[in-house]
Amino acid sequence: MALSPRKIIVEDRIAPLDATSDQPALFDGTTRLYMSYTCPFAQRVWIIRNLKVTRLKKLKMNKMVAYTQTKTDSDYTVNYFKKFMNQIFERVLLLNTYSSMASPIVVEERPALLDATADPPALFDGTTRLYTSYVCPFAQRVWITRNFKGLQEKIKLVPLDLGNRPAWYKEKVYPENKVPALEHNGKIIGESLDLIKYLDNTFEGPSLYPEDHAKREFGDELLKYTDTFVKTMYMSLKGDPFRETGENIDCSMFRSIKGEIMEDMTGMFFFTAAPVLDYLENALYKFDDGPFFLGQLSLVDIAYIPFVERFQIVLNELLKCDITAERPKLSSWIEQMNKIDGYAQTKIDPKEIVEIFKKKFM
């Protein structure tokens, strides 16, 4: 038996509503289909609205008024797809030019570690020095910034053995006895976030902070959040998350069944760390002009990547936990960061990272 369409009402198209339009009388009993004339997903529902039948595959859709009423002008469709493909092309081009944005990478041999037996360099002789550690994520932030801006010839690396550091470092260089520290213009500057900003503002090379006000404001927010992120992630590997955070939470349900959940490090990790990882995932949706937190590579990415790198390696190795699971933006961000030479040169053997964490938390 042949199927016959219902009687079709030929209707004029309603003008699209934009940001200046008033809203309809919402929830007044009227059934409304919110859609777009150019969206193929919305068009599906529009067609069914126009002609509600079964076994649609037997109908020659191009000859049906119910379908033809929903079609968009072919020239408009072609131009729409051209614009869409141009946007994709621009994204690909943007990713391919990140390497050219950075100053030419100087492949350098890593200087030997200075330990308690090492003599100090000629301090405050006009040489700019970055006192660092190859295994310290805070120091790695400054090292990446130095590399990306092409300052290898202007800022000399002075790596220290943190387990057996020289006494002269605390006595003559940096009383805080921490890394990183920068010797520049006769003074010593510490604290990693302050230092990456100092390098970006003081030295030549590609800028690592955008001019756009909205991006700068969001960047400031993300840089402030780094402390929360780092502390929470470390906390997830040790101690009682309720006690550590000071939260007044009834946690009896988590300590039930002989405390199995609270004794399970994997469960503790998910309870404690998942929210801060989700924060990063959501932050990566803020701007769509690139795969990084502020669209293009910035100090924000440099501030986070040393820690994300370590937690990804350690949690995968020790807890069989993938921090990028169901976090596609975070996964893509890590992938793009790994393509940047200035960062790749600062990475250490993953096995060494795991051993460091085992000594601290196991």
N, C-alpha and C positions, 0 to 999 in steps of 0.2 A: 504494500500500500504506500503510495507516494505521500511524502510529507508536504504540507502546505504551510507557508508562513502565515502568521497572523496579519491582520490588516495593519499596514505601516502608516504611522502618522509622520508626514514630512514636516520637520520642525526647523525653525531658524536657530542657528547656534548662538548661545548666550555669550556675551563678551567675557573674556577671562578676567577674573578678579586679581588685582595686584595689591601691593602694600598699602595703597591709598583707599582701597575699597572698604565699605562698611560690611560687617558680618551679617549673615542672614539671622532670622529669629530662631536661634538654636534650640533644639529639643522641644519644638512646639507641636510635634506630632507629624510633621512633614518628613517623608523619606527622601534623603538627598544622596546623590552620588558625587563625591568630591573627586575630581579627575583633571586630566590635562589632555588637550586635543593632540598633543605631540607624543604622548607616552603610550607605547604599545601595550604595556601591562594594563593601563587604564582602559585602553581601547577594547580589550577582551571583555571587560564588564559592560562597557557601553554597548557592544554588539548584542550581548545576551539580554540587556535591558530592552533593546529595540526588538529583538525577536527571541522569545523564550520558547525553544523547541528542543526535542531530543534527537539523537543521532545526527549531529551537525555535519559529520564527515560525508554524509550522502548528499549534502547540498552543494551546489556550485556557488561558492561564497561571493565571487566577483560579480555575480548577476543578481545578488540579493540586495534590495534597497536597505535592509537592516544593517548590512555591512558597509555598503557604499556611502551611506550617510556619515560614517565615522572616519572615512579616509581623509588624509591630509594631502594638500597639493604636492605633487611629485617634486617640483622644483624646491619647495620648502624642505621636504624630506631630505633631498640630496644635500642642500646647503647645511642642514642640521647635522648630518653625518660628517660632512667635510669639517665643520667646526669641531665636532667631537674628536675626529681623528687627528686634527691639528693639535688639539690639547694633549692627546696621548703622545704625539710626536715631540711636542715641547717638553713633556715630562721626561721622555727618554733622552732627549738632547741635554736636559738639565743634569740628569744623572751622569751622563758621559762627560760633562764638563767640570765635575767637581774636582777631578784631579788637576785640571788646568787652573782652577781657582786658587789652589794652594801654590805656594812658592815651590820651585823645583826642589825635589827631595834629594838631600845629600845622604848617600848611604855611608854611614860611619861605623867604625869599629867601636865597640863599647869599651870605655876605659876600665882598667882593673879596679876592683874595690879597694878602698883605703880602710885599713883596720887600725887597731891600737898601736901597731908598730910603724905605721906610715908617718912620714914627715909632712907637715902642713905645706900647702902651696904658698907662694909669695903673696900673702894676704894684703888686700887693699892696694894693689899695685896698678889699678886701672883696668884689670881684666874683669869682665863680667862672668860670674860663676853661678851655676845652679847646683847647689848641694842636694843630692837626691839619693834614692835607693831604688834599685831595679825591682824590688818586690813590694814597694809601698804604693798603694793605689792613690793616695793623696799626692805623692810626688809625681806619679804618672800623669796626673792632670796637667801639671806645668810642663812636663817633658813633651806631651802631645802638642800643647800650644806652641812651644818653642819650635817643634818640627814643622808644624803646619804653616807657621809664619816665615819659615826659611831662615831661622836664626842660629843654625848650627855653627856657623863660623863666628858669630858674635857672642854667643853664650856658651861657655865651656861647661861640660858635664863634670861634676866631681861626685862620683858615687861612693857612698859609705857602707861599710859592713855594720848594719844595725845591731847585730849580736855581739860585736866586738869593736865598737866605734872608738875612734881616737879621742883622747882627753882634750886635745887642743880645740876640737870642734866646739865643745861647750864653753871652754875657757876663753877662746879668742874670737870665735865666729858667732855662734848663736846660743846664748845662755839657756834658751828653752830646750836645747839638745834634741830637736826634732827635725825631720825633713818634711817638706822641702823648705829651702831657704835660698834666697837670691842675694848675691853680693853684687851691688851695682852703685856706681857713683859714690863710693866710700861709705855705703850704708848696707845694712842687712834687712831684708824684708822676708817675713814668714807668712804662713797660712795659705793653703792652696787656692782657695777661691779668690782671695785678695791678689795672689800672684798671677793667676791667669788673666784677671782684669788688668793688672799692671802691665803685663807683657803686651796685651792687645792695645792698650792706650798709649804706651810709651815707645814701642818699637815699630819699625816699618813692617810691611807685609800685609796680606789680606786681612780685612777687618772680620772679626769673629762675633760681632754683635750688630743687629740690624738697626737701621735708622727709623723704621716704622714704629710709631708710638705704641700701638697695640701689641706688637711683637716684643718690644722692649719691656713693656709692663708685664706681659706673661712670662717673659724670660726671667725677670726679677723674682717673680713668684716661684718659678721652678728652681732657681738657684737657692732660694731660701728653704725650699722643701728638701734639698739634698741631705741635710742633716737628719731630718725625720726618716727619710728613706734608708740611709746608711745605718742608723741606730736600730731601726725596726728590723732590718734584714739580719743584722748581727744578733739581735735579740732572739730571732726565730731559731737560732742554732744553739741557744743556751737558756737555761733558767725557766722559770714559770712566767708565761706571758702576762698573767693577771697581776702577779706581784711586781713584775718589771715595769708594767705600764701604770700601775697604781689605780687601775680601773676598779670601781666598786661593782663587781659583776657576780651574780650567783652562778658559780661555776661547778656546783655539785654534779650537774648532769654530765659535765666533761670528765669528772673524776670517778664516775660510776664504773661498774664492772671491774673492780679492783684497780682502778686508775689506768686501765689499758690505754685509753686515748691520750691522756696526758703524758704517759710514759713513751708514747710513740712519737719519735722525732718528726716523722712525716706529717702526722696529724697536727703537731704543734706548729710546724712550718706553715701549713695551709691556714691555720687559724690566725697566726700572727702576721705573716708576710703577704698573703694574697691581697689585702686592701692596698698596700703601697705599690705593688706591681700593677694592680688595676688602675691606680692613679696615673702611672706612666702610660699605660695603654690608652687611657682616655685622653691624656694630654697630647698624644701623638695625632689625635683627630682634629686638633684645634685649627691648624693651618694645612691647606691642601696644595701648596706650591712646592712641595718637596717631601722627602721621607723623614726629615729630621724634626726636632721639637718645634723649631721656629721656621719650618719650611726648609731653609738652607742651613748648612752646618754652622753651629755657633758654640759659644762657651758652655751653653747648657748641655749639649751633647758630650762635650769633653769632660764636664763635671761628673756625669753619670756613668759613662762607659767603663772606666776602670773597675767600678764596683759591680755593675751588671755583669761584666765579663767574669769576674771571680765567682759571683753567686751562681751564675749559669753553670759553670764548670763544676763547682763543688756540690751543688744540689743534685746535679745529674749523676755525678759519680758516687756520692755517699747515700743519697736518698732515692735515686732513680726518679727524680722529679724534674720535669721540663717546665721551666718558668715561662716559656713562650706558648705553652699549650692553651688554646682558645684566646690567645693574645696575638692576632696576626700583625698588628701594627708594631708591636714590640719586636716580633720576629724579623720583620722587614727592616726595622731600624738597625738591629744588630748586624744583619747581613750587609747593609750599606756601610756601616761603620767599619766593618772588617775589610772593605775595599779601599780604605783611606791609608795610604802609605805612612803618613805621619803618625798614625796610631799603630799600625801593624808593627812598626819598628820598635815600639815600646813594650810589646807583649813578651811574657815569659812562658816557659814550659808549663802547660797545664798540670803536669804531675807535681811540679814544685808548688803550685798554688794549692793543690789538694793536700800535700804534706803540711804546708803551713797551717791550713785550717784544722787539720787533724790534731796538731800539737796544741792549738788554742782551745778547741771545743770538744775533743774526744777524750 
